[in-house]
Amino acid sequence: MINRPKTLLTSLVLGLLLATAATAAPLKPLADWMKGLVESGQVVGCMAQITQDGETIFLEAYGKRTPKSDDALGTDQVIRIYSMTKAITSAAVMQLVEQGKIGLDDPVSMYIPEFKDVQVLVDGELEPARREVTIRDLLTHTSGFTYGFLATPAIAPYYRGKLVGTKNLEEAATRIAGMPLLTEPGSAFVYGLSTDVLGRVVEVGSGMSFGEYLKENIFTPLEMDHTAFVPPADLEPMHIVTPADGQLVIDEAHYSRENNIFKPDFESGGGGLWSTIGDYSRFCMAMVNLGELDRQRILKASTVVFMTQNHLGPGVAAGPGQRFGLGFGIEDAVETSQGPRGAGRWTWGGAACTYFFIDPRQKLTAVFATQQFPFNMQMAGDFNRIVLESVAQEDAAQQ
């Protein structure tokens, strides 16, 4: 359903959440917040799907597909999910761990020999790493590999533009192996290219191309029919937009050859997938069900529990107060009108402002998407809080 409200002050939504009475409308605070994002010009369009106990309790889209036309945004819109790819890649790795084809503490060089002699940049000088990077390091983002856009000035020249023109994932992994680490392996949480390397590890461990492996072992079993590294040829994209002169405009630079998202140079396990909120919700539902959905099991229950525990060592954090498992951030509770909710939920986001979380205690999954640069951390936090508050209000109304 597409709905275009006439008036709403987004700035008041968060302040009113705790005072808003529950109504017959499902998850009303969430709906009001999303409408407000559109009306206030914070997004061109947005969509969300919430499930609980295996049932969809909210599925809505508001606004437009693109600032170039009045095409209404639909909930079946295919979008680039960027780093939400990482959780899926991590699940694929853990499938192979279950099968004994990959070991968590194996050196990456067992699968990609070029990783035998990685180096660390220390005070402007390259030095051999004190130990090899392991599969566990890659899963927890403690390998030391960064991203070019996050790199410090000293290390940036070793990263920026170095993956342009790669022919396949094998070549991409080889190039990454030649990039120096920002920190010693295992010593710090450094967000970067770790999960792209894992995509190549999956290829070596399985004997299949990464995309084929994901399709056969995750997408097909879960009926994620619109998830792939290459979008449908007839795709009408939800354009990625960016602020300019007080309005949102298409980010033309993003569609340049260097950032070609329609014909990628390699299958990026760190950020290359296209999907829909419906498809991604099915992945989340399988995870909240401890690895199974509609009698299709993609992971053992014990594996999901293990993945979603904190795996960062003492003194290592993914962010202020944030823990990290094997492919998922782990968040603290937020305060709602019915008390703390969402403790220990599993979460992450994508560069173009896509977000998800999985709350195992409430059997709740939540997926939100727009397509907008730069990444909006405030919006991600608001989505988490408003969904949890909306569900809390629904629970109170039913008591």
N, C-alpha and C positions, 0 to 999 in steps of 0.2 A: 504494500500500500504506500502510495506517495502522498504526503500531506504537506501543504504549504501554509503555515500559520501566518497571521497578520501582525501580531505584536507579542514581543517577549524581550525582556532585558536580561541578557545572559549574565551580566554581572551580579544579578540578584539571586540567580539560581542556587549557587552553593550556600549562600547565607540563609536561604529559605528552606533548604533540604530538611533540616531537623524539625522545622516547624510545620512542614507540609503534611496535611492529613492524608492518610491513605484513601484512595478513591477506587471506583470500579475499573478505571482505566488501568491496564497492565503496566507496571513499572513506570508510572507517570513521571517521576522525577527524571528518569533517563530520557524519556521521550521529550520532555520539556527542554532538557539540556541540549539535546541534539538539534531540536528545532531552533533553539537560541543560537547555536553555533552558526547555523545557516543565515538566520535573520540579521545577525550582527556582522556578517561578512567575515567571520573567522575561518569558515570553510566554504567552498562552493557547494559541496554535498557531502553527506556522510551516511553510513549504514552500520547496523549492529545486529548481532544475533546472540541471544542468551538462552542457554538450556539448563534445565535442572531435572535431576532424576530421569535423564534420557528423553525429556520432552522439551520442545522449543516453547519458551514462555514469552519471548519477544523477538520479533523479526521485522525491522523497519528500515526504510531509507528515506532521507529528506534532502531536498535541494536538487542540484543539477549535476549532470555528468561532466560538463565542461563549461568554462566561461564563454566559449565561442558560440553556444546555442542555448536554447531552452529545453534541451532534451532532459527529461526527468531521470534521476538516478534510480536504478532498480537494485533490489537486494541480490540479484543474480549477476551483478557486474563483475567481470574478471578484472583483477587489479594486481599490481606488483606488490608482493608482500615483503620483499627485501629480507631483513634479518629474522623475520618469523620463519624463514627457511631453516635457520639453525636448529630449532627444536626437532624438526623432521629429520635432518641429517644426523643429529645425535641419536635419535631413535633407530635409524638404520645401522649406525655403528654398534649400538647395543644389541641389535639382532645378531650381528656377526660375533659379538662377544659371547652371547648365549650359545652359539654354535661352535665355539672354540676356534674360530678362524682368525680372531683378533684378541689380543690380550691388553687389558687396560694399562698395564705397566710396561708394555713392549716399547722399545725405542722406535720412533717413527722410521728410522733408517732401515728397519726390517722390511718395510713396505716401499719406502722411497729412499734408495741408497744415498741420494744427494744430501740427506739430512744428517749424515754421519758427522760432518764437520761444520756445524753451524757456528756462527760467531756472534759476539755481543759487542755493541758499541759502548765503550767506556771512555769518558772524557775525550771524545773525538777520535779515539783509536779503536781499531777492530782487534778483539781478543777472542781466543777459543772459548766457547761456553764451558762451564765447569762440569756439566754433565749433558747427556743427550736429552732432547725433547721427547716426551712420551705421549702415548695416546691420551692418557688421563690429563696431561698438561693441555692438550688441544681441546678436550671437552670442557675444561674448566677455565679456559682463557688465561692460563698461567704459563703458556709457552714462551712468552716474551715477544711474539709477533704483534705488530700494531697495524693500523691502516694509514695510508698516505695522508688522508684528511685529518687524522688525529695525531700524526707524527710530530715530534718536537723538531725545531728547526735543524738540529744537528743530524737527525736521522732521516728527515723527509726526503732528501735527494736519493736515498736508496730505495724508496717506495713509490713515489709519485710517478704515475705513467708506466710503471715497469711491467704491468700485466696487459697493456694495450697490444692487440695484435697476436695474442696467443692463439694457437690452433686448436688446442684441446686442454682437458684438465690435467693430463700428464705433464704437458709443457708448463702449464700454470704452476703446478706444484714444484717443478724443478726451479722455476724462477723464484718462487717464494723461498725455497731453501737457500738461495743466494742472498737473501735480504738479511741484514743483521738484526739480532734481537734487541729490543729496548731494555730488557732486564734479563737476569739469569733465569733459566727455566725453573718454574715452581715457586718463585720468590714474590710474585706480584700478579694481581689481576690486570691484564692488559688487553683491552678489546681490540680485536684485529682479525687477521686472516686465518686464524687457527682452524675454523670450521671449513674453510675452502680446502685446506690440506686434508681434512677428514674425508671430504668427498672423493679424493684420489685414493685414500686408504680403503674406502669401501670398494672402489673399482678393483684394486689389487686383491683384497681379501675375498671378493665374491667372484672375480673373473668376468664381471659384466660391466657395461658402461654405467655410470652413476645414474643417469636418467632412467635407463632400463631397469636397474635394480629398484629404484624408488617406485616405479610404476608397478612392477610385479609384486613387490613385497609390502608396500604401504598403500599406494593410491588405488590399485584395483581391489584389494581386499576391503578397503574402507569406502569404496565407491566415491572416491574423490576424482570425479570424471573431468573436472575442469582445472586440474592442477598439473603444471608442467613447466619446463624451462623455456619453452617457446610458446607464446600466446597463440590463440586461433588466428588463422590468416585473415578472417573476416572481422577481426576484433574492432569494435568502436571503443577506443580507450577512454577510461576516465583519466583525463589529462592530469599530469603532475603540475601543480601550480606553486607559485611563490609570491610573497608580497612585493609590490612595486608601486610607489607613488600612492599609497593608501588603498590599494585594491589588490586582489589576487589575479595574477596573469599566468598564462602557460609558461613554464620554465623551459624556454627554447633551448638553452644550453644543454639541458638534460637529454635532449633528443638528438644531440650531435653524434657523429660517427664514433667518437671516443667513448661515449656512454650509450652505445646502441643497445637498447633494452629489448628490441624485437627480434634481433638476430645475434644472440650473445656469442662471444668468442669461445667461451667454455661454460660448462654447467657448474655454476657457483653454489656450493653447499652452504656458503655463508650468507647469500642474499639474492639468489637468482630465480626463485620460483614465482610464477604467476598462480593465482588461486582465486577463490571466492570465499565470502564469509561462511557460506554453507559448507563448502569443502573443508575449510579449516576447522569449523566447528565439529565436524565428524572426527578429525584427528584429535581434537581436544576431548571429545566424548570418549574416544577409545582410551585415552590416557587417564581420564578421571575414573573410568571403569577398570583401571589397572591392566590395561593392555588389550581389551577386547571390546568389540562393538558388533552387534547383530551376528553373534556367533563366529565372528572372524577375529582371531587372536593375532596381534602383531608383536606383542612382547609378553613375557611372563609377568605375573603380578609382582613377584619378588624383584624383578628387574626395574619395574616402574617405581616401586618404593625406594629402591637403592638410588636410582637416578635423581630422585626429587628430595634427597637429603643434602645437607650442606657438605660440599667436598673441598672447600677452601680451608687451608691451614690456618693456625693461629696467626693473627696479625695481618691476614690477607682478606680484603673485602672487595666486593664488586662495586660498592658505592656506600654512601653513608648508611650504616645499619643494614646493608643488603648482603644476603648470602647467595651462593650459587651452587647448583648441583651439577649434573652432567647434561648440560644443554638448556637448563631452565634457571632463571632467577627465582629466589625464594623470598617472599615479602612478609612483613609483619602485619598484624591486624590494623584495621582502621576503625575509628569510633563511629557508630551509627546511633540512631535514636533508640535502638534495641540493644545497645551495648556493643562491645568489640566484635567485629566480623572479619573474616578473610585471613586469619592467622595461618601462616605457612603456605599460602597459595603460590602456585607456580606461574611464572609470567615472563613475558618479553615483548618486544615491539619491533617494528620495521621502520626504516629510514623515512618513508613517505607518510608517516603518522598512521601506521596500523598498529593495533595493540591487541593482546589477548591475556586472559588469566584463567587459571583452573583452580577452583577451590574444592579440594577433596572432602573437606568436612561437610560442606553443604551440597556436594554432588553438583556443583555449579560450573558452567563454562561460559565465558564471555569473549566475544570477538568484535572489534570495532575497526572500521576502515574509512579513511579518506585517502587522497593522494596529494601530499603537500610537503614541500621542503621549506625551511629546515625542520628537522624533527622537533616536536613540541612535547617536552617532558611534562609541562604543566597539564596539558590536555590528557596525557596518559594517566597521570595521577588522579585527575578529576574523573575520568572514566571509571577507574577502579572504585573510587569512593562512591560515586553516584549509583553504580550498579549494586554495590553492596547495600547502600541505603535503600534503594528501591525494593530490593528483595526483603530487606528487614521490614519495611512498611507493609508489604504484601503479607508477610508472616503475621504481623501484628493484627492486620485486618481480619485474618482467618481464625484468630483465637477467640 
